[in-house]
C-alpha cells in the first residue's frame, strides 16, 4: 500500500522498534495527525484468545469519561410509556412497527445506535439480517436491550461505546478526537483498557493482551507496551 507524503513524514516521528508508554504514545499520535479535520483516535488491541470459542468471547460496553467527540444518533424502538421516556432522554428517533418497517422497506440507516426494550425484541429480531452485518443489532451485554431505556439513551449520548473481538481476535474502538489532548484521551484509554482487562474470559490461557496500538484516522499506528496490562 502506497502512502502519501504527509503520512510518510508523520511515520518518521514514530520509532517502530519501541513500545511506548500510554501518554507518550498518545502525544505522538497527536503530533502525527496532520489532516485538515479533527481526526478520531482509535485503540487496537490484539488479545490472546480464540473468538471461535463461545467461552473465549470478549464483548461489552463502557462509558468513556470524555465521550468520543461524535454526535451519536440514537434510534429507540419501544412502546407505550417508554416512547415518552425515550424522547425525554434525547433519542433522535422513537417508534416501534413504523421504524422497523422504515428500515426494512426503505433500507433507512440514519442512526448510530439502536436501543430497545425486551418486549420489542420480537420486532427488532426481524431486522437481524440488516442490522447484524453492520454491528447495529441490540444486545443485552452491550446494554442496548434494557427495560431502563432512558438510562441507556443518556449513556449512549454521553459516549458509551461497545467493544468486541473481530475474527482476528482484535478489538478496534474509538477513544476520542485529536483535539481532546493527551489527558482526556488517556482517561478514555484507561477506562476502555480497564474494561477489556476485566472482561478476560476464564478460559483464556497465556498472555491476554498480546499487542496494543493507537492511531489517528490518517496517521501511523504507535505501539504501546502491553506488559502493563498483564
C-alpha positions in Angstrom: 0.0 0.0 0.0 1.4 3.4 -1.1 1.1 6.2 1.4 1.1 10.0 0.7 3.8 12.4 1.7 2.1 13.6 4.9 1.8 10.0 6.1 5.4 9.2 5.3 6.6 12.4 7.1 4.4 11.5 10.1 5.7 7.9 10.2 9.2 9.3 10.6 8.2 10.6 14.1 7.3 7.0 15.2 10.0 4.6 16.4 8.8 1.2 15.1 11.2 -0.7 17.4 9.8 1.0 20.5 7.0 0.1 22.8 5.7 3.4 24.2 4.0 4.2 27.5 0.4 5.4 27.1 0.9 9.2 27.4 3.9 9.3 25.1 2.1 7.2 22.5 -0.9 9.5 22.6 1.3 12.6 22.4 3.0 11.0 19.3 -0.4 10.2 17.7 -1.5 13.9 18.2 1.8 15.1 16.6 1.4 12.8 13.6 -2.2 13.8 12.9 -1.9 16.2 10.0 -5.3 16.1 8.4 -7.4 19.2 8.0 -10.2 17.7 10.0 -10.3 16.7 13.7 -9.1 13.1 13.4 -10.5 10.3 15.5 -8.0 8.4 17.7 -8.5 4.6 17.7 -7.3 1.9 20.0 -6.4 -1.5 18.5 -5.9 -4.4 21.0 -4.9 -8.0 20.0 -5.9 -10.5 22.6 -4.6 -14.0 23.4 -8.0 -15.7 23.0 -9.8 -17.6 20.2 -13.0 -15.9 19.3 -14.2 -19.1 17.6 -14.9 -20.5 21.0 -18.0 -19.2 22.9 -16.2 -19.3 26.2 -13.4 -17.0 24.9 -15.6 -14.2 23.6 -14.7 -10.7 24.8 -17.6 -8.2 24.5 -19.1 -5.4 26.5 -19.7 -1.7 26.7 -18.3 1.1 28.7 -19.0 4.9 29.0 -15.9 6.9 28.2 -15.4 9.7 30.7 -14.8 12.3 28.0 -17.1 10.8 25.3 -16.0 10.1 21.8 -16.3 13.6 20.3 -19.0 12.3 18.0 -22.7 13.2 18.0 -24.4 9.8 18.4 -27.7 9.4 16.7 -29.9 7.1 18.7 -32.9 5.1 17.5 -35.2 3.8 20.3 -37.6 1.1 19.4 -40.2 0.9 22.2 -43.9 1.2 23.0 -46.2 2.9 25.4 -44.8 4.9 28.3 -41.3 4.1 27.1 -41.8 6.2 24.0 -42.2 9.3 26.1 -39.2 8.4 28.3 -37.1 7.8 25.2 -38.0 11.2 23.8 -37.3 12.9 27.1 -33.9 11.2 27.3 -32.8 12.6 24.0 -33.4 9.8 21.5 -33.2 11.2 17.9 -35.9 8.7 16.6 -38.5 6.9 18.5 -41.1 4.3 17.4 -41.9 0.7 17.0 -43.5 -1.0 13.9 -43.2 2.2 12.0 -39.4 2.3 12.5 -38.8 -1.3 11.8 -40.8 -1.1 8.6 -38.8 2.0 7.5 -35.6 0.1 8.0 -37.0 -3.0 6.1 -38.7 -1.2 3.2 -36.5 1.9 2.7 -33.2 0.5 4.0 -33.1 3.5 6.3 -30.0 3.6 8.4 -29.6 7.2 9.7 -28.6 6.2 13.2 -25.5 5.1 15.1 -27.1 3.1 17.9 -30.3 1.1 18.2 -31.7 0.7 21.7 -34.8 -1.3 22.5 -36.7 -2.8 25.4 -37.1 -6.6 26.0 -40.8 -6.6 25.0 -39.8 -5.2 21.5 -37.1 -7.7 20.7 -39.6 -9.7 18.6 -39.9 -6.7 16.3 -36.2 -6.0 16.2 -35.3 -9.6 15.7 -36.8 -9.5 12.2 -34.1 -7.0 11.3 -31.2 -9.3 12.1 -30.1 -9.7 8.5 -29.9 -6.0 8.0 -28.5 -4.8 11.4 -26.2 -7.8 12.2 -23.6 -7.2 9.4 -23.5 -3.5 10.3 -22.9 -4.2 14.0 -26.1 -2.5 15.0 -28.1 -5.4 16.4 -29.1 -4.6 20.0 -27.6 -6.9 22.7 -28.2 -7.2 26.5 -24.4 -7.5 27.1 -23.9 -4.1 25.4 -26.8 -2.6 27.4 -28.8 -1.9 24.2 -31.6 -4.3 25.2 -32.8 -3.0 28.5 -36.0 -2.2 30.5 -34.4 1.2 31.5 -34.4 2.7 28.1 -33.9 6.3 29.3 -30.7 5.5 31.1 -29.3 3.6 28.0 -30.1 6.5 25.7 -28.4 9.0 28.1 -25.3 6.8 28.3 -25.1 6.4 24.5 -25.3 10.1 24.1 -22.6 10.6 26.8 -20.1 8.4 24.9 -20.9 4.8 25.7 -19.1 2.5 23.2 -19.3 -1.2 22.6 -16.2 -3.3 22.3 -15.9 -6.8 20.8 -13.5 -9.1 19.1 -13.3 -9.3 15.4 -12.4 -12.6 13.6 -8.7 -12.0 14.1 -9.1 -11.6 17.9 -8.6 -7.8 17.7 -10.7 -5.1 19.3 -11.0 -1.8 17.4 -12.5 1.2 19.3 -12.5 5.0 19.1 -11.3 6.7 22.2 -11.9 10.4 21.2 -10.6 13.1 18.9 -7.1 14.5 18.4 -8.4 17.9 19.8 -9.1 16.2 23.2 -5.4 16.4 24.0 -3.3 13.8 25.9 -5.0 14.0 29.3 -8.6 13.3 28.1 -7.5 10.7 25.6 -5.5 8.9 28.4 -8.6 8.9 30.7 -10.7 7.3 27.9 -7.9 4.9 27.1 -7.5 3.8 30.7 -11.3 3.3 31.1 -11.6 1.2 27.9 -8.5 -0.9 28.6 -9.6 -1.4 32.2 -13.0 -2.8 30.9 -11.2 -5.1 28.4 -8.8 -6.5 31.0 -11.7 -7.0 33.4 -13.6 -8.9 30.7 -10.9 -11.5 30.4 -12.5 -14.9 29.9 -11.7 -17.6 32.5 -10.8 -20.0 29.6 -8.1 -17.6 28.3 -4.6 -19.0 28.7 -1.2 -17.4 28.4 -0.7 -13.7 27.7 -4.1 -11.9 27.5 -3.1 -8.6 25.9 -0.8 -9.6 23.0 -0.4 -6.1 21.5 -1.8 -2.7 21.8 -1.6 0.3 19.5 -3.2 3.7 19.0 -3.6 5.7 15.7 -5.4 8.7 14.3 -7.7 8.3 11.3 -5.0 9.2 8.7 -1.8 8.7 10.8 0.5 5.8 11.6 0.0 3.5 14.5 2.0 3.8 17.7 2.6 0.7 19.7 2.1 0.7 23.5 3.8 -1.7 25.9 1.3 -4.4 26.6 3.0 -5.8 29.7 1.4 -3.2 32.0 -2.0 -4.8 31.3 -1.0 -8.4 32.2 
